Amino acid sequence: MHLTKEILDFLQGKSRDLRIFKSGAASRAYVAEALRSQGQNVVVVTPSRTELAEMRSLLGLCSPGKGA
């Protein structure tokens, strides 16, 4: 997966915060899990229950054995 400079800078601690808009749910799940795996607390906001269920499934795929 290609990550933008902004995302890479954030993951490397060069940026204090990161807001991801207009990206797919899989991209948001990937970044969220990358941060969780580094010990960071992550908040993912979804606009509906349907999208929440989708995000939970994607987070499960990104973090086998951990669950969302």
C-alpha positions in Angstrom: 0.0 0.0 0.0 1.3 3.4 -0.9 1.3 5.9 2.0 1.5 9.6 1.5 4.3 11.7 3.0 1.9 13.1 5.6 0.9 9.6 6.8 4.5 8.4 6.9 5.6 11.5 8.8 2.9 10.9 11.3 3.7 7.2 11.8 7.4 8.2 12.3 6.4 10.8 15.0 7.3 13.8 12.9 3.8 15.2 13.0 1.6 15.6 16.0 -1.8 14.8 14.5 -3.3 13.3 11.4 -6.8 13.6 10.0 -7.7 11.4 7.1 -10.6 12.5 4.8 -11.9 11.2 1.5 -10.0 7.9 1.8 -11.4 4.4 1.7 -12.3 2.5 4.8 -9.4 0.1 4.2 -6.9 2.9 4.2 -8.2 4.3 7.5 -8.2 0.8 9.0 -4.6 0.2 7.8 -3.3 3.5 9.4 -5.3 2.9 12.6 -3.8 -0.6 13.0 -0.3 0.7 12.2 -0.7 3.2 15.0 -2.2 0.7 17.4 0.7 -1.7 16.7 3.1 1.1 17.8 1.2 1.5 21.1 -0.8 4.6 20.2 -4.4 5.1 21.1 -6.6 5.5 18.0 -10.1 6.9 17.4 -11.9 6.1 14.2 -15.2 7.9 13.7 -17.8 6.5 11.3 -21.0 8.2 10.2 -23.3 5.1 10.4 -23.7 1.7 12.0 -23.2 0.1 8.6 -19.8 1.8 8.2 -18.9 0.9 11.8 -19.5 -2.8 11.0 -17.4 -2.5 7.9 -14.6 -0.7 9.9 -14.6 -3.4 12.6 -14.3 -6.1 9.9 -11.4 -4.3 8.2 -9.6 -3.7 11.5 -9.9 -7.4 12.2 -8.3 -8.1 8.8 -5.5 -5.6 9.5 -4.8 -7.1 13.0 -5.2 -10.8 13.0 -5.5 -12.3 16.5 -6.1 -8.9 18.1 -9.7 -8.1 17.2 -11.2 -4.6 16.9 
